[in-house]
Structure formats: structure tokens, C-alpha cells
């Protein structure tokens, strides 16, 4: 994980598969490992063996759950911490040739196709340079398509 994020990480918690439930009716967040990087950012690491058609929305739910668990009542929304979601998948998810995928959030203009950028005040407020830096990032590793050679470009 340190190699992917290009910084040291610290394991914060080894979690049970039914962790993070506030009530019996709440969906569980099956996070296997919760770590923090040197920027105090949360990294959710999950190992998934069984195929789930709705896995993409499941990881969305998981990142949202971590975000809400670490924001205290009355805190400004600007205090929301960045979350990285890393999924090690032992099943085929979607179509694609690669074994490693990375996803971010950006906003593109519907008419001029420009990318929305943070203002200088927002950069100061969020302590980030881009909108994608504010939102969760997702890493998907499809073990079934891994050819024993890990490489970055």
C-alpha cells in the first residue's frame, strides 16, 4: 500500500467483517483493514473473494461510511478527510484487460467541457490542489488477471 500511495502508512485497525454497524438494520461495511497515511488520510483495504454484481456501489457505501464515522457533530464539512478505497478482488469485476484500476472524481462542464477547479480560497480551506484530491479515490486490483508482474507507468 505504501508503494501505491507513495508514502508510509500506519495500520490503525484490523476490522471484523461486520464492523461499523450502528444498529442491526444498518448495512455492514466489510472493511478488512483501516490504515492512515502520513497526511492523516484514511485508507480502506478490503479483500473480496465472492463475486457481487453491485460491488461498485458497495465500495462507494464503504467510503461514505468511513467519512461519516470520522466527522463529529457540529464540525464543518471542510473537515471531511480524504479516503482511499483499495479492493483486492478474487473475481472478475466489469470488463477490461488490466488488473489494476484507479478511479477519481472530477466535474466536467456540460457545455464547454472544461474541468471545474478549486478557487484559491477553497485550496486553502481544503488544503488540497484539485477537486479530485478532496473526494475518495478507488483502487481495484483484479487478482485473476494479474500476470505475476507488478508494474507502474
N, C-alpha and C positions, 0 to 999 in steps of 0.2 A: 504494500500500500504506500509505503514511503516513496517508492520509485514512481508510482503513478502520479501522486500528488506533488512530487519533487520537494518534499520536506519531511522532517521527522514527525512521527505520530506517537501518541501515547494511548494505550488501551485504558479506557475508562470503565467499561463494564462488559462482562460476558453475560449475555441475557438469555433467559429461557424462551422457548418458542411461544409462550403465551404471555409475554411481558406487556407492559404498558396498557393494561386494561383498567379503566376507571370504574366500570360497572360490568356485571355479567352480560349485559346487552351490547356492550361496546365490541367493535371488531378488534381482534388482536393484531399486534404489529410484530411479526415474526422476525425480529432483528436478532442475529446471532452474535454480533459484536458491535459495540459502540465505542468509537475512539475519537480523540481530539487531535488536531494538528497544532503546530506551533502558533497559529493565529487564533487559537481557541475556537476553531470551527469543528462542527460535528461531522463525523464520517460514519455512516450506517453501512455495515457489511453484512450481507446475507448470502447464505449458501442455499440454493434451491434445487432440489432433486426432482420433484414431481412436476409435470407439466401443468400449467394453469393458463387457460385462454385469456383470462383477464389480468395477467401478471403485470402488464404495463401500468394499469391503474392501481394495482396493489402497491407497486413501488412508489407511486405518487402519494397514495394514502400514508405509506410509511414515513416519507419525508415530511409530510404535513403534520403527522402525529408528533414527530420529534421536535419540529418547530414550535408547536403549541405547548408541548410539555416544558420547554425551557424559556417561555415568555411568561413573566409574572403578571398578575392582575395589576393594572394601572401603568405598566411600562409602555413606553412609546413603541409603535410598530417598527421604528427605525432600529430598535434593539434586537430585532429578529436576527438570529445567527444563520449564517450560510450553512447548508447541509449538503454533503456529498453522499450519494447512494451508490454503493458498489455491490453488484449482484453477480455471483459466480453460479452460472446456470449449467445444470447437467441435463438439459433438454433443449430442443430447438425452439427458439422464440422468433417468430417472424421469418421473413425471407432476407437473405443476404449472405454473401460469400465470406465475409470477415468473421473472426472470432472475438474481436474486441470493438465495442462501440462506445461512443461518448455523446451525451446529449446535454444541451444548454437551452436557456430561454432567451429569446430576442424578440423585439417587436419591430415589424416591418410595415411601413406606410402602405395603405391600401391603394392610394392614388399615385404617389410619387416613388414608391418602393424604396424609400430611404430607411435607414435604421435609426430608431429612437435612441438618443444618447442622454446620459445624465448631465444636468447642469452643474456648474462649479459648486453651488451650494449643496446639491444632492451628493456630489462626490465627497464633500466634507462631512455631511451628515452620515452617510453610509460607510465612509472610509473605504470606498471602492471606486474603480475607474469606469466600469461598464455596467449596464443593466444585467447582463449575464452573470456578473460577479455577485450580484445581490441574490439571485434565485438559485435553487438547488441545481446541482449537476448530477448527472447519472452516468455510471459506467456499467456496461453489460459485457460479461465475459462468457462466451459460449464454449464450454469445455469440450463438447462433442465435435466442434470444428477446429479445435486447437491442434496444430501440427507439430508440437514439441519445440517450436522455435518462437520465443517471445521477442518481439522487436518493436521499437518505437521509431517514428519517422521524424 
